[in-house]
């Protein structure tokens, strides 16, 4: 903060391990941005996945979901145009 440099970064990691069909995946994305005001949007992910205005990624895993890996891409933006991508995989295990 004291360096005077502009910054935007994701400081959290998605939950480790697999989710089971019928469960809910939840991941609060933690972001540090000079000046604040960063937003998180979902660019790609499984059907039904969403990001709240507070930056919490949720997905109600369908009960009939097959065992598979689901790639997720989030865009993290701050006012003024700076942007970073946060990618991870959600594994569904039966």
C-alpha positions as CSV (number, residue, x, y, z in Angstrom):
1,X,0.0,0.0,0.0
2,X,2.8,2.4,0.9
3,X,4.7,1.8,-2.3
4,X,2.5,4.0,-4.4
5,X,2.2,1.2,-7.0
6,X,-1.2,0.3,-8.5
7,X,-2.3,-3.3,-7.7
8,X,-5.1,-5.8,-8.3
9,X,-4.8,-9.4,-7.1
10,X,-6.7,-12.3,-5.9
11,X,-5.5,-13.4,-2.5
12,X,-7.8,-16.5,-1.9
13,X,-7.7,-20.0,-3.2
14,X,-10.7,-22.1,-4.1
15,X,-11.7,-24.9,-1.8
16,X,-9.5,-28.0,-2.2
17,X,-11.0,-31.4,-2.8
18,X,-14.1,-32.6,-4.8
19,X,-17.7,-31.7,-4.4
20,X,-20.4,-34.4,-4.5
21,X,-23.6,-34.3,-6.6
22,X,-26.4,-32.6,-4.7
23,X,-24.0,-30.4,-2.6
24,X,-23.4,-26.7,-3.0
25,X,-20.0,-25.4,-3.9
26,X,-19.2,-22.0,-2.4
27,X,-16.1,-19.9,-2.7
28,X,-15.7,-16.3,-1.4
29,X,-13.1,-14.7,-3.7
30,X,-10.8,-12.3,-1.8
31,X,-9.4,-9.5,-3.8
32,X,-6.9,-6.7,-3.0
33,X,-7.1,-3.6,-5.1
34,X,-5.6,-0.2,-4.7
35,X,-8.5,2.1,-4.2
36,X,-11.0,-0.7,-3.8
37,X,-14.1,-1.2,-5.8
38,X,-13.0,-4.4,-7.6
39,X,-15.8,-6.6,-9.1
40,X,-15.8,-10.3,-9.9
41,X,-17.7,-11.7,-12.9
42,X,-18.0,-15.3,-14.2
43,X,-16.7,-15.7,-17.7
44,X,-16.9,-19.5,-17.9
45,X,-18.1,-22.3,-15.7
46,X,-20.7,-25.1,-15.3
47,X,-24.4,-24.3,-15.9
48,X,-26.0,-22.7,-12.9
49,X,-22.8,-21.3,-11.4
50,X,-23.0,-17.7,-10.3
51,X,-21.1,-14.9,-8.6
52,X,-22.8,-12.6,-6.1
53,X,-22.1,-8.9,-6.0
54,X,-20.0,-9.6,-2.9
55,X,-17.8,-11.9,-5.0
56,X,-19.0,-15.3,-3.7
57,X,-19.0,-18.1,-6.3
58,X,-21.8,-20.6,-5.8
59,X,-22.9,-23.7,-7.6
60,X,-25.7,-26.1,-6.7
61,X,-24.2,-29.2,-8.1
62,X,-27.0,-31.2,-9.8
63,X,-27.8,-34.5,-8.1
64,X,-27.3,-36.3,-11.4
65,X,-24.0,-34.6,-12.2
66,X,-21.4,-37.1,-13.5
67,X,-17.9,-37.3,-12.1
68,X,-16.0,-34.7,-14.0
69,X,-13.7,-31.6,-13.8
70,X,-15.3,-28.2,-14.5
71,X,-13.1,-25.3,-15.5
72,X,-14.0,-21.9,-14.1
73,X,-12.8,-18.5,-15.3
74,X,-13.4,-15.3,-13.4
75,X,-12.6,-11.8,-14.4
76,X,-11.6,-9.4,-11.6
77,X,-11.8,-5.8,-12.6
78,X,-11.3,-2.5,-10.8
79,X,-12.4,1.0,-11.8
80,X,-10.0,2.4,-14.3
81,X,-9.7,-0.7,-16.4
82,X,-7.2,-3.0,-14.6
83,X,-8.2,-6.6,-14.9
84,X,-6.9,-10.0,-13.9
85,X,-8.2,-13.5,-14.5
86,X,-8.7,-16.1,-11.8
87,X,-9.0,-19.7,-13.1
88,X,-9.6,-22.9,-11.2
89,X,-11.2,-26.3,-11.6
90,X,-14.1,-27.8,-9.6
91,X,-14.0,-31.6,-9.4
92,X,-17.3,-33.5,-9.0
93,X,-16.7,-36.9,-7.5
94,X,-19.3,-39.7,-7.0
